[in-house]
């Protein structure tokens, strides 16, 4: 299992299957942690229909954790 810390919510084609836990802190200093593969598995169709997914190979959101990804948050200690 690998971990990644960023300043935005990110889903990347290159991270699929890598068992990555991502922690990001947004502009309001709110921190979220989620399982990249779980979010991808649950939302694969949604992501694969987005233009950014095909054009750039990723989806990002710098303001918040998308509602469709919230059920895959990971408890932090």
C-alpha positions in Angstrom: 0.0 0.0 0.0 1.3 3.4 -0.9 0.3 6.8 0.3 0.1 10.2 -1.5 -0.3 13.7 -0.1 -1.7 16.4 -2.4 -3.4 19.8 -2.3 -6.4 18.5 -4.3 -8.7 15.5 -4.8 -7.2 13.5 -7.6 -8.1 10.4 -9.6 -5.4 9.2 -12.0 -5.3 6.4 -14.5 -1.7 5.7 -13.5 -2.8 5.0 -9.9 -5.4 2.4 -10.7 -4.5 -0.9 -9.1 -1.7 0.5 -7.0 -3.6 0.3 -3.7 -2.9 4.0 -3.0 -4.4 5.9 0.0 -4.5 9.6 -0.8 -4.7 12.4 1.7 -5.4 16.0 0.5 -5.8 19.3 2.2 -8.0 21.9 0.4 -7.8 25.7 0.4 -10.0 25.8 3.6 -7.4 23.6 5.4 -9.9 20.7 5.5 -8.2 17.3 5.2 -9.6 14.2 3.5 -8.2 10.7 3.1 -9.6 8.2 0.6 -8.8 4.9 -1.1 -8.1 5.6 -4.7 -9.0 2.1 -6.0 -12.2 2.0 -4.0 -13.3 5.3 -5.4 -12.4 4.3 -8.9 -14.2 0.9 -8.7 -17.4 2.5 -7.4 -17.3 5.4 -10.0 -15.5 3.8 -13.0 -18.4 4.6 -15.4 -18.7 8.2 -14.2 -14.9 8.8 -14.6 -14.6 7.1 -18.0 -17.3 9.3 -19.4 -15.6 12.5 -18.4 -13.7 14.4 -21.1 -10.8 15.1 -18.7 -10.3 11.4 -18.1 -9.7 10.7 -21.8 -7.8 13.9 -22.5 -5.5 14.1 -19.5 -5.9 10.7 -17.8 -7.1 12.2 -14.5 -9.8 14.1 -12.6 -9.1 16.7 -10.0 -11.0 18.9 -7.6 -9.1 21.5 -5.5 -12.0 22.6 -3.4 -13.7 19.5 -1.9 -14.1 15.8 -1.9 -16.8 15.0 -4.5 -20.0 13.7 -3.1 -19.6 10.5 -5.1 -16.3 9.8 -3.4 -17.3 10.5 0.2 -18.3 7.0 1.1 -14.8 5.8 0.5 -13.0 8.0 3.0 -10.5 6.2 5.2 -10.4 6.7 9.0 -7.1 8.4 10.0 -5.4 7.9 13.4 
